[in-house]
Amino acid sequence: MAERSDVWFRRFRRVARPRLRLVCLPHAGGSASTFRTWPRWLPEDVELLAVSLPGRQDRLGEDCVSDMGPLADAVAGALLPFLGEPLALFGHSMGASVAFEVAHRLETRQGVTPAALIVSGQQPPAHYRVNEAHLGGDSGLLAEVRRLGGEGAAFLNSPEMRELLMPAIRGDFALMGAYRPDPSLRIAAPVDAWVGNADCDVSVEETRAWAETTTGPFAYRVFDGDHFYLAAESAEFTAGLVERLTATAGTAVR
């Protein structure tokens, strides 16, 4: 049975007849609101679907998904009503791994090849390193989140915000700690791999190795910044994404 799209996606700007839908998946501990301002600078014919994960915001009462398989299944299932138009997927950090797994499911189960997969700030399956920060309790998780940086790290200085945000952070790190990607998986969708030049977690060499995951076109790009180079929506990043989406073919591939 298909998942409910109104539960799994937030649309911050509806587009009547989109040329392309951009499905965005957040980093560990992130939420759909990470992408709330993006429609302001996206092309007018691109509609953004921000993935709303359990355990945060209006899904706060739900348990986080603890296994990559069911999570990717659910997101892919929720996309069924949107498969009549071209889809591009964007994921950052944890979201990049989820986006890759979703793309693989769309191709193998639905016969739909995404128009593009953009993976950001993440190691590819063959180079994936397990992060066990969640095994050290909340203190270890807090240290890891602060090491990676990003806008969300500052919120954790507040005890009230820590109480609110830590369950999702803990759940997502546990999910990625249990994730064992299959390095033999290949997709046909074009893959773009992006990284910050000062990323403490992912190297440029590892970013280039995303080429191994596709039988289609591949490109990589290095931006100025750290692991969360995209958080401030710099002119370099926004222009890069708009350029990529503008160049993306406007017809569905089946």
Order of alpha helices (4+ residues) and beta strands (2+ residues): alpha-beta-beta-beta-alpha-beta-alpha-beta-alpha-alpha-alpha-beta-alpha-beta-alpha
